[in-house]
């Protein structure tokens, strides 16, 4: 004959009964002490203890009801009943993958957003946040009365929060304590109806939500940067592929003319054209060039124009050999040189001079293309498409470490200067 095994006691029921019994025993012990004290006093020795026994019985019933109410609310909040969940005092540790300063701001904002938060004190130097939180029961009764007396007697009316951020290498650790304002001894007689458990869980959720939001924003920024990079690469590839038709046509036409009239000069022009075209071949889409390569390309371009323009164009170079290995986005120097010719010297009847200079300043290098042409005017304000493209690419590659400035050259012309980090091409980021 089969016999059913007896069911094991429910741990939830055992913990609940123990908690209720402990709370009731504390109050009952208090009344026993009061009764013994009353019996020890001569004035009260012959008094009837019946009313005191009745009060003790009523209080014990209220305590039991309140304890079960507390347990029910705790289970609703956390879904469990254990020693940590039912306690009036809650402690949490949260590891945050941010530095201590960012973690402190995140924690401070999370605490300030809690409902009924009061007296928030932020100590930035010690990385601590303190706050007071009024309980929902206390906040629901503004006028004095029986309900408020009961809340003061059996429930915590105001709680406090102490949160500390501790740096730990690449992460920060938050230590969070949520507890009643009263001393720990009061936990034997009073409950918080899960208020501190709710506060602790709310702060943990808020911190996790803000971290997740930050990660989403970082992924969105990375995707946007990747899209901008792809667009910049596409523009650069188009720039490589489009050797200006008029420049190429005029150069070939000039070379054809010189072939019949001055063959050595025609050979020199074609040599510069070959060098220019070779330097203009597209690189791999994510490769940076060097200042030396970009300088050779621009010099080949200007030498061709010197042969075509004659004495109307002069070229002055001042770039130290040790700076030629510095990384530079391709076609950037060429864009500045073409602007100097197109907007400054070609429209000027007497022509002029183009200067290309490079100077190192600690961890950066300044590259200047200047001319003594027509300078700023209605058609040349320093805000053209080519210069806008240079600014966008500097921002994309170097961020705040690079800049482009356009100023008037003295006494005539324009000077364009780009400042980039002085790093060899193998150590810097790609375009």
C-alpha positions as CSV (number, residue, x, y, z in Angstrom):
1,X,0.0,0.0,0.0
2,X,1.4,3.4,-1.0
3,X,1.8,6.0,1.6
4,X,2.1,9.7,0.7
5,X,5.1,11.5,2.1
6,X,4.3,14.4,4.5
7,X,4.8,17.8,2.9
8,X,7.8,19.8,4.1
9,X,6.9,23.0,5.9
10,X,6.7,26.1,3.7
11,X,9.8,28.3,4.5
12,X,7.7,31.4,3.8
13,X,5.2,30.4,6.5
14,X,8.0,29.5,9.0
15,X,9.8,32.8,8.5
16,X,6.6,34.7,8.6
17,X,5.5,33.1,11.9
18,X,8.9,33.6,13.4
19,X,8.9,37.3,12.5
20,X,5.4,37.9,13.9
21,X,6.2,35.9,17.1
22,X,9.4,37.9,17.6
23,X,7.7,41.2,17.3
24,X,4.8,40.2,19.5
25,X,7.2,38.8,22.1
26,X,9.1,42.1,22.2
27,X,5.9,44.0,23.0
28,X,4.6,41.4,25.4
29,X,8.0,41.4,27.2
30,X,7.7,45.2,27.4
31,X,4.3,45.0,29.1
32,X,5.6,42.2,31.5
33,X,8.4,44.6,32.5
34,X,5.8,47.4,33.1
35,X,3.7,45.0,35.2
36,X,6.7,44.0,37.3
37,X,7.6,47.6,37.7
38,X,4.1,48.5,38.8
39,X,4.1,45.7,41.4
40,X,7.4,46.9,42.7
41,X,6.0,50.4,43.4
42,X,4.2,50.6,46.8
43,X,1.5,53.0,45.4
44,X,0.5,50.5,42.7
45,X,0.9,47.2,44.6
46,X,-2.8,46.8,45.4
47,X,-4.1,48.1,42.1
48,X,-6.0,45.8,39.7
49,X,-3.7,44.7,36.8
50,X,-6.7,43.7,34.7
51,X,-6.7,47.0,32.6
52,X,-2.9,46.5,31.9
53,X,-3.5,42.9,30.8
54,X,-6.3,44.1,28.5
55,X,-4.1,46.8,27.0
56,X,-1.4,44.3,26.5
57,X,-3.8,41.9,24.7
58,X,-5.1,44.7,22.4
59,X,-1.5,45.9,21.6
60,X,-0.4,42.3,20.8
61,X,-3.3,41.9,18.4
62,X,-2.4,45.2,16.7
63,X,1.2,44.1,16.5
64,X,0.3,40.8,14.9
65,X,-1.9,42.5,12.3
66,X,0.8,45.1,11.6
67,X,3.5,42.5,11.2
68,X,1.4,40.4,8.7
69,X,0.7,43.7,6.8
70,X,4.4,44.4,6.7
71,X,5.2,40.8,5.4
72,X,2.5,41.1,2.8
73,X,3.9,44.4,1.4
74,X,7.5,43.1,1.5
75,X,6.4,40.1,-0.6
76,X,4.5,42.3,-3.0
77,X,7.7,44.4,-3.5
78,X,10.4,41.8,-3.7
79,X,8.5,38.6,-4.4
80,X,10.2,36.8,-1.5
81,X,10.4,36.6,2.3
82,X,13.8,36.3,3.8
83,X,15.8,37.8,6.6
84,X,17.2,40.5,4.3
85,X,13.9,41.4,2.6
86,X,11.8,41.8,5.8
87,X,14.4,43.9,7.7
88,X,13.8,47.6,8.2
89,X,17.4,48.3,7.2
90,X,18.6,47.6,3.7
91,X,22.1,47.5,2.3
92,X,23.1,47.3,-1.4
93,X,26.4,47.3,-3.3
94,X,26.4,48.3,-7.0
95,X,29.4,48.0,-9.3
96,X,29.3,50.8,-11.9
97,X,31.6,50.7,-15.0
98,X,32.3,54.5,-14.8
99,X,34.8,56.7,-13.0
100,X,34.0,58.0,-9.5
101,X,33.0,61.5,-10.6
102,X,30.5,60.3,-13.2
103,X,29.1,57.6,-10.8
104,X,28.6,60.3,-8.1
105,X,26.6,62.5,-10.4
106,X,24.5,59.5,-11.5
107,X,23.9,58.4,-7.9
108,X,23.0,61.9,-6.8
109,X,20.4,62.3,-9.6
110,X,18.9,58.9,-8.8
111,X,18.4,59.8,-5.1
112,X,16.9,63.2,-5.8
113,X,14.3,61.7,-8.1
114,X,12.9,59.4,-5.3
115,X,9.4,60.4,-4.2
116,X,9.1,62.4,-0.9
117,X,12.9,62.9,-0.8
118,X,13.9,65.7,1.6
119,X,17.1,67.4,2.8
120,X,19.5,65.9,0.2
121,X,23.1,66.6,1.0
122,X,25.8,65.9,-1.5
123,X,29.5,65.9,-0.4
124,X,31.4,65.9,-3.7
125,X,34.9,65.6,-2.1
126,X,34.0,62.6,0.1
127,X,31.7,61.1,-2.6
128,X,28.8,60.8,-0.2
129,X,25.1,61.5,-0.6
130,X,22.7,61.8,2.4
131,X,18.9,62.2,2.2
132,X,15.7,61.9,4.3
133,X,12.7,60.2,2.8
134,X,9.2,60.5,4.3
135,X,7.2,57.3,4.4
136,X,4.0,57.1,2.3
137,X,1.9,56.4,5.5
138,X,3.2,59.6,7.2
139,X,2.8,61.7,4.1
140,X,-0.8,60.6,3.6
141,X,-2.0,62.2,6.9
142,X,-1.1,65.8,7.3
143,X,-3.4,66.5,10.3
144,X,-2.7,65.0,13.8
145,X,-5.0,62.2,14.8
146,X,-5.4,58.5,15.6
147,X,-3.8,57.4,12.3
148,X,-0.7,59.5,12.8
149,X,-0.4,58.3,16.4
150,X,-0.6,54.7,15.2
151,X,2.1,55.4,12.5
152,X,4.4,56.9,15.1
153,X,3.7,54.0,17.4
154,X,4.1,51.0,15.1
155,X,5.6,52.3,11.8
156,X,8.6,54.3,10.9
157,X,7.6,57.8,9.7
158,X,10.8,58.9,8.1
159,X,13.7,57.1,6.7
160,X,17.2,58.1,5.7
161,X,19.6,57.2,2.9
162,X,23.4,57.1,3.0
163,X,25.2,56.4,-0.2
164,X,29.0,56.3,-0.7
165,X,31.0,55.9,-3.9
166,X,34.3,54.1,-3.7
167,X,36.8,54.1,-6.6
168,X,38.0,50.6,-7.5
169,X,40.3,50.7,-10.5
170,X,38.3,51.1,-13.7
171,X,35.0,50.8,-11.9
172,X,33.3,52.5,-9.0
173,X,31.4,50.8,-6.2
174,X,28.3,52.3,-4.6
175,X,27.5,51.3,-1.1
176,X,23.9,52.1,-0.3
177,X,22.2,52.0,3.1
178,X,18.4,52.7,3.5
179,X,17.2,52.7,7.1
180,X,14.8,54.3,9.6
181,X,15.9,57.4,11.4
182,X,15.4,55.7,14.8
183,X,18.0,53.5,16.4
184,X,18.5,49.8,15.6
185,X,16.8,48.8,18.9
186,X,13.4,50.1,17.5
187,X,13.4,47.3,14.9
188,X,12.2,44.9,17.7
189,X,9.0,47.0,18.1
190,X,8.4,48.8,14.8
191,X,8.2,47.9,11.0
192,X,8.7,50.1,8.0
193,X,6.1,48.4,5.7
194,X,8.9,47.7,3.2
195,X,9.6,51.4,2.7
196,X,13.4,51.0,2.8
197,X,13.3,47.9,0.7
198,X,11.4,49.9,-1.9
199,X,13.8,52.8,-1.7
200,X,16.8,50.6,-2.1
201,X,15.3,48.7,-5.1
202,X,14.2,52.0,-6.7
203,X,17.7,53.5,-6.4
204,X,19.3,50.3,-7.8
205,X,16.8,50.4,-10.8
206,X,17.5,54.1,-11.4
207,X,21.2,53.6,-11.4
208,X,21.0,50.6,-13.8
209,X,18.6,52.5,-16.0
210,X,20.9,55.5,-16.3
211,X,23.9,53.2,-17.1
212,X,21.8,51.5,-19.8
213,X,20.8,54.8,-21.2
214,X,24.4,56.0,-21.3
215,X,25.4,52.8,-23.1
216,X,22.6,53.3,-25.7
217,X,23.8,56.9,-26.2
218,X,27.4,55.7,-26.7
219,X,26.3,53.1,-29.2
220,X,24.2,55.7,-31.1
221,X,27.2,58.1,-31.1
222,X,29.4,55.3,-32.4
223,X,26.9,54.5,-35.1
224,X,26.6,58.2,-36.0
225,X,30.4,58.6,-36.1
226,X,30.7,55.5,-38.2
227,X,28.2,56.9,-40.7
228,X,30.0,60.3,-40.7
229,X,33.3,58.5,-41.3
230,X,31.9,56.5,-44.2
231,X,30.6,59.8,-45.7
232,X,33.9,61.5,-45.2
233,X,35.7,58.5,-46.8
234,X,33.2,58.6,-49.8
235,X,33.9,62.3,-50.2
236,X,37.6,61.7,-50.0
237,X,37.4,58.9,-52.6
238,X,35.5,61.2,-54.9
239,X,38.1,63.9,-54.3
240,X,40.8,61.5,-55.3
241,X,39.0,60.4,-58.4
242,X,38.2,63.9,-59.5
243,X,41.4,65.5,-60.6
244,X,40.0,68.9,-61.7
245,X,39.2,68.6,-65.4
246,X,40.2,72.1,-66.2
247,X,43.5,71.8,-64.5
248,X,44.3,68.5,-66.3
249,X,43.1,69.8,-69.6
250,X,45.1,73.0,-69.3
251,X,48.2,71.2,-68.2
252,X,48.1,68.7,-71.1
253,X,47.4,71.5,-73.6
254,X,50.4,73.5,-72.2
255,X,52.6,70.3,-72.4
256,X,51.5,69.8,-76.0
257,X,52.4,73.4,-76.9
258,X,55.8,73.1,-75.1
259,X,56.6,69.9,-76.9
260,X,56.8,71.8,-80.1
261,X,58.4,74.9,-78.8
262,X,60.4,74.0,-75.7
263,X,60.7,70.2,-75.3
264,X,62.8,70.3,-72.1
265,X,60.2,72.5,-70.4
266,X,57.4,70.1,-71.7
267,X,59.3,67.2,-70.2
268,X,59.6,69.0,-66.9
269,X,55.8,69.8,-66.9
270,X,54.9,66.2,-67.6
271,X,57.2,65.0,-64.9
272,X,55.4,67.2,-62.4
273,X,52.1,66.0,-63.7
274,X,53.1,62.4,-63.3
275,X,54.2,63.1,-59.7
276,X,51.0,64.9,-59.0
277,X,48.8,62.1,-60.4
278,X,50.9,59.4,-58.6
279,X,50.4,61.2,-55.2
280,X,46.7,61.6,-56.0
281,X,46.0,57.9,-56.4
282,X,43.5,56.7,-53.8
283,X,44.9,55.0,-50.7
284,X,43.1,52.4,-48.7
285,X,39.9,53.9,-47.4
286,X,41.1,54.2,-43.8
287,X,44.8,55.2,-44.3
288,X,46.2,58.5,-43.3
289,X,48.9,60.2,-45.4
290,X,51.9,62.0,-44.1
291,X,52.9,65.7,-44.3
292,X,55.8,64.7,-46.6
293,X,53.5,63.0,-49.1
294,X,51.0,65.8,-49.0
295,X,53.7,68.4,-49.4
296,X,55.1,66.6,-52.5
297,X,51.7,66.5,-54.1
298,X,51.1,70.2,-53.5
299,X,54.6,71.1,-54.7
300,X,54.0,69.1,-57.9
301,X,50.7,71.0,-58.4
302,X,52.3,74.4,-57.8
303,X,55.3,73.6,-60.0
304,X,52.9,72.9,-62.9
305,X,51.2,76.2,-62.2
306,X,54.5,78.0,-62.1
307,X,55.3,76.7,-65.6
308,X,51.9,77.9,-66.8
309,X,51.8,81.2,-65.0
310,X,55.5,82.1,-65.3
311,X,56.8,84.9,-63.0
312,X,53.2,85.6,-61.8
313,X,53.6,82.7,-59.3
314,X,56.3,82.2,-56.6
315,X,56.5,79.4,-54.1
316,X,58.1,79.5,-50.7
317,X,58.5,76.3,-48.6
318,X,59.6,76.1,-45.0
319,X,59.0,72.6,-43.6
320,X,61.7,70.8,-41.6
321,X,62.6,67.2,-42.7
322,X,61.8,65.8,-39.3
323,X,58.2,66.9,-39.7
324,X,57.6,65.0,-42.9
325,X,56.5,61.8,-41.1
326,X,53.7,63.5,-39.2
327,X,50.3,62.1,-40.0
328,X,47.9,64.2,-42.0
329,X,44.6,63.4,-43.6
330,X,45.1,63.1,-47.4
331,X,44.1,66.0,-49.7
332,X,43.8,68.4,-46.8
333,X,46.9,70.5,-47.6
334,X,46.0,70.3,-51.3
335,X,42.6,71.9,-50.6
336,X,44.3,74.8,-48.9
337,X,46.8,75.3,-51.7
338,X,44.0,75.2,-54.4
339,X,42.0,77.8,-52.4
340,X,45.0,80.1,-52.3
341,X,45.5,79.8,-56.1
342,X,41.9,79.9,-57.1
343,X,40.6,82.7,-54.8
344,X,43.8,84.6,-54.1
345,X,46.4,84.6,-56.9
346,X,44.7,83.7,-60.2
347,X,42.2,86.6,-60.1
348,X,45.1,89.0,-59.2
349,X,46.6,90.6,-62.3
350,X,50.1,90.6,-61.0
351,X,50.0,87.2,-59.4
352,X,51.9,86.6,-56.1
353,X,53.5,84.1,-53.7
354,X,52.3,81.0,-51.9
355,X,53.9,80.1,-48.6
356,X,53.7,76.6,-47.0
357,X,55.1,76.5,-43.5
358,X,55.1,73.9,-40.7
359,X,56.0,74.5,-37.1
360,X,56.0,72.1,-34.1
361,X,54.6,73.3,-30.8
362,X,55.0,70.6,-28.0
363,X,52.5,67.9,-28.9
364,X,51.0,69.6,-32.0
365,X,52.0,70.8,-35.4
366,X,50.7,73.9,-37.2
367,X,50.7,73.9,-41.0
368,X,50.1,77.2,-42.7
369,X,49.3,78.0,-46.3
370,X,49.4,81.7,-47.0
371,X,49.2,83.9,-50.1
372,X,49.4,87.6,-50.9
373,X,46.5,87.6,-53.3
374,X,43.2,89.4,-53.2
375,X,42.3,88.4,-49.7
376,X,38.8,88.2,-48.3
377,X,36.0,89.5,-50.5
378,X,32.4,88.7,-51.3
379,X,33.3,85.6,-53.3
380,X,36.0,84.5,-50.8
381,X,34.9,84.7,-47.2
382,X,36.7,81.6,-45.9
383,X,33.5,79.5,-45.6
384,X,33.5,77.6,-48.9
385,X,32.7,73.9,-49.4
386,X,36.4,72.9,-49.5
387,X,37.2,74.6,-46.1
388,X,34.0,73.2,-44.6
389,X,35.1,69.7,-45.7
390,X,38.5,70.3,-44.1
391,X,36.8,71.3,-40.8
392,X,34.5,68.2,-40.8
393,X,37.4,65.8,-41.5
394,X,39.6,67.4,-38.8
395,X,36.7,67.0,-36.3
396,X,36.1,63.4,-37.4
397,X,39.8,62.3,-37.2
398,X,41.1,64.3,-34.2
399,X,38.0,65.7,-32.4
400,X,38.9,68.7,-30.2
401,X,42.6,68.1,-30.7
402,X,42.6,69.8,-34.2
403,X,41.4,73.1,-35.6
404,X,41.4,75.2,-38.7
405,X,41.7,79.0,-38.6
406,X,41.4,81.4,-41.5
407,X,42.8,84.9,-41.0
408,X,43.8,87.8,-43.2
409,X,47.5,87.9,-44.2
410,X,49.5,91.1,-43.8
411,X,49.5,93.2,-45.9
412,X,47.5,91.3,-48.5
413,X,46.0,87.8,-48.9
414,X,44.8,85.1,-46.6
415,X,46.6,82.6,-44.3
416,X,44.9,79.3,-43.5
417,X,46.4,77.2,-40.6
418,X,45.5,73.7,-39.5
419,X,46.7,72.4,-36.1
420,X,46.9,68.6,-35.6
421,X,48.5,66.3,-33.1
422,X,52.2,65.7,-33.8
423,X,52.1,61.9,-34.2
424,X,53.7,59.6,-36.7
425,X,51.2,58.0,-39.1
426,X,51.5,54.6,-37.5
427,X,50.4,55.9,-34.0
428,X,47.4,58.0,-34.9
429,X,43.8,57.0,-35.8
430,X,42.6,56.5,-39.3
431,X,40.5,58.8,-41.3
